Amino acid sequence: MRTVGIIVEYNPFHNGHLYHLQQSLKITKSDAVVAVMSGQFLQRGEPALLNKWTRTEMALRGGCDVVIELPVAYSTQAAEWFAYGAAALLDATGVVDALCFGSEAGDIAPLRRVARLLAHEPSSFGPLMADELRTGRSYPAAYSGAVRRFMAEAGDEEAAAFPFEQPNNTLGLHYLLALERLGSAIEPFSLRREKAGYAQTSITDAQIASATAIRKLVAESLAPEGAAPFVPPSTMELLLRDHAIGRARGSWEHYAAPLFHKLVSESAEALGRYHEMSEGLEHRIKNALPELESLAFEPLLERLKTKRYTRTKLQRALLSILLGHDKELLSPDRLRTGVQYIRVLGCSPRGRELLKRMRKSAKLPVLQSAARAAKEYPYLALDVQATSIYALGWPDAAPRDLFRDYYEKPISIE
């Protein structure tokens, strides 16, 4: 059974995701899909619209066969470590033959050439990166500029002109870098992203819209029915179900109270020990608090933003504070060791056959429960904690909601 791996957030699963999934099977000539999916909090430092079990069910009903959780230690990171954690999980399953990711360019050849040259961090790249950062650009923009200059010096003009700064192209490059660094046998493929950009908020097609636009539509209408043309019927059913019980609340504002509690109760020195806190950001936060007119998330973000401190950078930093992620636990050395387990969130009938193979071929323990393993694996403990904090954003959360990781079995569909 040839198997393709995909790396997803599904926030929520929509028609564009369905197209990507179906085309991934087609272009890689695969029979099954293993998805590595972010949990309760996502790569841009945001809470998911729907919890990870609902999104797992969406994925399975959309055609995925096995859904594996990308730990929050990786799912809330910048592109390099997000990609590394996800690729390492796919490689560790021992059953994934190909990786198919979406990109704005759809052309994988320049990305592969760059990945082969940069995978082991040549000494000439560091000075280029430092030079770009000195201009005051954000890290992603500086990285793209350094890559262009590096490839131009290597004589690869096509790669030097490649639009690395586009978000899916950036992620694609980091997936390839991760596969190179892992020495993985997984074969990579790329599919051009069509009709809606990654963060496009406007809707310009009758059936395809970005997840960002769909979430905006749901939030502005205060009802999910408007999303119906852009999502499969199964997604609509689950979105309506969770919305009806107050479980579709993917906004930072629902976490403002616990966040501000930490911001005002901890010293600048204590804030500085959290992951993503750098360049005196802790002092900037402390100085901004008395100047706010309301204790809401958006005014705080607007007060903190600069050319260097982008919205995404700030969201990740504030999320690290909310989740209590310290720098040591999420240091590059710790992240580089990779995930120590494979957490299964759900499977289809074909997926159950894959899991049987995986238990024999996987390089890591395959977990279907967090009840006992959280004490053994620090990153799994962070996921359990993330679920508890995520549930605090619900209007009537019960203790069982906070500790659902201990009770919930993998989602199974027939």
N, C-alpha and C positions, 0 to 999 in steps of 0.2 A: 504494500500500500504506500504509494508515493505521497508525501505530506508536505504541504507548504505552511510556513510560519508567517504570521502577520502580527504587527505591533500596533495596539489600538487604545483608544480611550472610550469611544462610543458614548459621547456625551451630548445627545443620545445617539443611538444607532439610526442612521437615516438612509435615504435612497442612494446617496453617493457612496456610503460604506458598503451597501449591498452590491453595487456595481464593482467596487474594488475587490470584494470577496469573490464574486463570481469570475471576474477577469483574472484574479490571482490563480485560481484553480485552472483556468484555461491556458494561460501563457506559460505556466510552470508544468503543465500536464500532470497535475496532482489529483488525488482521489479524496484527500481529507485536509482539514484546516486546523492548525493549532494556533490559538490567539493568546498572546501575552497582553493582558489588559490592566491598566492602572486601576487602583482601588478607589478609596473615598476622596482622595485629593489628587489634583492633576498637575501636568507638567508646567503650566503657566502660573502655578501657585494659587489655584482656585479650588473650591469645593465642587464636587460633581453634582450635576442636577439631580441625578438618581443614584441610589446606593449601588454598591458593586454587585449585589446579588440580582437586583432588577436588571442591571445592564448585562450581567452574565446571561440571564434568560433571554434578553433581546438578542444577544450574540448567537446563542444556540438556535433560537427560532429563526434567525437570519441565515443560518447555514454553517456556523462554526461547529467543530466537533469536540474540541477540548479548549477550555478557557483556563488560563493560568494567571495568577495574580502577580503583577509587577509590584514589589514591595514599595511602600511609601518612601523608603530611603532612596529609591531610584526614581519613582514616578513623579516626584516634585523637583527634580533636578534640571539643570540646564542640559542642552542637547547631548554633550559628551557622555555624561553619566547615565542619563535616561536611556540613551541608545545602548550603552555598554551593558547595563543591567538586563535590558530586554533581550539583546542578542545572546548574552551569556546564558539566560534561561532557555532560549530556544535550542542553543547548542547542547545544553546539559540534558535535554530530554532524550537524546539519542535516537529520536524518530523523525526529526525534521530534516528534509532534504533540500528545501529551498526557502528563501525569504523574499517576499514581494512587498515593496513599499511604494506608496504614492509620492510623486514629486511634481513640482511645477514644470520641470524640463522634460521628464520622461526619458531622458537619455542617460543611461548608466555609465557609458564608456568613460567620459571625462572624470566622473566621480571615482571610478575604480582606479584610474591612473593616479589621481591625487592620493587616494587611500593607500596605495602601495608605497608611494614615496614618503608619506607623512606618518605611517603607522608606528614607526619606531622613533619618532621625534628627532629628526636630524638636527644637528647643532646649529645649522644656519637658519632654522625657522624661528627660534627663540628671539633673536634680535629683531627680526621683522615684526613679530608680535608685540614686543616691547615698544617699538617705534610707532606702531599703529595706536597702541593704548595711550601713548603720550599726547596724541592729538585730542584726547578727551572723548573719543567715540565710545559707544557702548561696547561691551565685550563681543557680542555677536558681529557687530559691524567691523570691529577691529580684526576679528578672526578671519572674516571674509576677505578683508583687504590684505592681510598677511598671506593668505593662501594664494590670492591672485598674484601677488608679487613673487612668491616662492615659485609658482608654476611658470611665470614669465622668465625668471632667472634659469629655470630648468629647460627653457626653450619650447614649452608646450603652450603656444598661443591660444589654442582652442580652450584648454582648461583655464587659462588666465582670464579669458573673457566670460567664463561660465557664471551665471547668477547665483553664487553661493549664498547670498544674503537672504534669499527667499526661504521661508521657514521649513518647508518640506524638503527642499534641496539640502538645507543645512542638516536636518535630521538624517536624510539619506546618506550624506557623506559620513556622518558619525556611525551609522549602522555598518557601513563598509569598513571604517576604521576599526570598529569593535571586532568584526569578523576576522580581519587581518591580525589583530593583536591576540585574538583567541586561538589563532591557527585553525579556524573552523572549516569544515568541509562543506558547510551550507552554501548553496549556490544562490547568489543574489539576482533579483530582477527588479525593474522599476516600471511603474505604470503612471502615465501622465494624469495629473489631476485636472479634471474638466469642469467647466461651467461655474464653479464657485471656489474662490480662494479660501485659504485656511481660516483667516480671521475676517472674511468679508461679511459685513453686517447687512448689506442690502440684498434683496432677493431679485434675481434677474432671469430666472428660469422657472418654468411651470412645475417641475418635479424635483429639481436639484437645488439645494441650499446648503450652506455651511452649517455645522453644528452651532457656531456662534450666532448666526442669523436665526436659527430655529429657537435657541434659548431666548434670544431677544424677543422674538415673536410671542413665545409663551409668557414671558415676564410682562410685556406691555399689554397683552390682552387679558392677563390674569386668568387665562384658561388655555389649555393645551390644544383645543380643537382646531385652531388655526394652523397647526403644524401638519395636519392630516395629508395635504398634497405632497409633502416632502419626506415622509417616513413610511416604512412598510406598515400594513395593518397590525401586525404583531407588536410593533413599537407603540403604535397609537393606543392599543388596548392596555399595555402596561403603563404607559404614561398617564392615561386616564385613571387607572387603578391607583397609582401612587399619589397622583394629584388629589384625588378624592379624600385621601386620609392624611393630607398634609405632609407628604413625603417627597414632593418635588420642589425643592427649595435651594437650588444651587447658587446662592448669593452670599457674598462675603458679609453682607449686612446682618445676616442671621448669626454671625459669630463675632460681631463687634463687641458685645458685652464681655465675654471671656477674654478677648484680645486686649481690650483697654484695661481690664483688671491686671493683666500681666505687665502692660506697659507702664502703668502708674505705680504698681507695687514693687517692681524690681528696679534696682539701681542701674545706671548706665553701664557700670562694670559687669553686672550680671547679664544684661541684655547683650553685651559684646561677646559673650561666650556661646551664643547660639550660632548655628550654621547660617551661612550667607551674610552674616554681619561683618562688614569690613569698611575700611576707610573712614572710620568715625561715624558710621550710620547710626550707632546707638545714641550718640550725642545729638545728632540731627533730629532723631525721633523725640528725645526728651525735650529739646528746645521747641519743637513744634506743638507739643501737647497743650501748653497754656494759651496758644494763639488760636486754637480751634474754636469755632462758633457752635459746633455740635459734636457729640461723641458718636460719629458715624464713620464708616470705613472710607467712603469716597473722599470726603473732605480731608482726611488724614493723608490719603494717597496723593491728592493734588498738592498738598502742602509739602510733601517730601520729594516729589518728582523733580529731576534735573535731567540734563542731557546724559549724564553717566548713570544716574539711578532711574532706569526705565520702569514702566509700570510692572512688567513681568519680574524684573529683578526685585522690586520692592515687595510684590506679592509673595515671592518665594521667601524673602527675608522675614516678613511678618508671619507667614505660615510656620516657619521654623520656630518662631517665638510661641505661637499658639500651640503647636504640637510638642514643644519642649525638645527640639532636636539640637543637641550640642555639637560643637565642631569636631570634637574628638571621635565621636561615634560615626560621623559622616565625613571623615577626612578622606582625601584621595587614596591614602594607603589602605584604609578599611574598605572603601568602595571598590578598589581594584581587585580585592580578593574575591569579589563576586558574591552572589546570593548563595547561601548554604543549603537551600532546600527548594523544592518545587511545590507550591501551594495550588492545588486544583480547586477551582471555583465551580466547575460544572462540566458536563459532557453529554453528548448525544449517544445513540446506540453504537454508531461507528466509533465514537470517541471512547467508549468502553473497551473496544478492541484495541485501540491505540494505547490506552492506559495499561492494559495487560502487557503489551510490548515494552512500554516505557518503564515499568517496574523492573524489567530485566535489563534494559539497555541504558537507563538513566545514570548519569554521573553523580547525581545527588539524590537524597531521600525524597520520595514522592509523598506529600502530605495531603490528606483529605480532611483533617481536623486540626484546629489550633489549640484544643483543650490542654493537651499535655506538652506540645512542642514549643509553646511560647516561652517557657522558662529556659529552654535549651538554645533558642535562636534569638538573639537580640533584635534583629530586624523584623522578625515575626511579632515580637512584643510591641514594636512600634506600630505595626498594623492593627493590633488589637486596641492599642491606645487611640489610634487615629479613628477607628470606628466609634469608640466612646465619645470622642470630641465631635465627630461628625453628627452623631445623634443628638447632641446638645442643640443643634440648629433646628430641630423639629419642635413644634408647639406643645406636644404632649408625650415626649419621650419617656419610656418606661425603663426600669433597670435592665430588663431583658434586651431592649434596643441597644443600650450602651455596651453590652457584653455579648452581642449576637455572634461574634466570631467563635465563642465557646460552644454555641448551641447549633449553629447552622451547618447542615450537611451540604455537600456539593449539589448544585442544581442539576437535575436529571430530566431530560425530555425523551419522549418515545417517538 
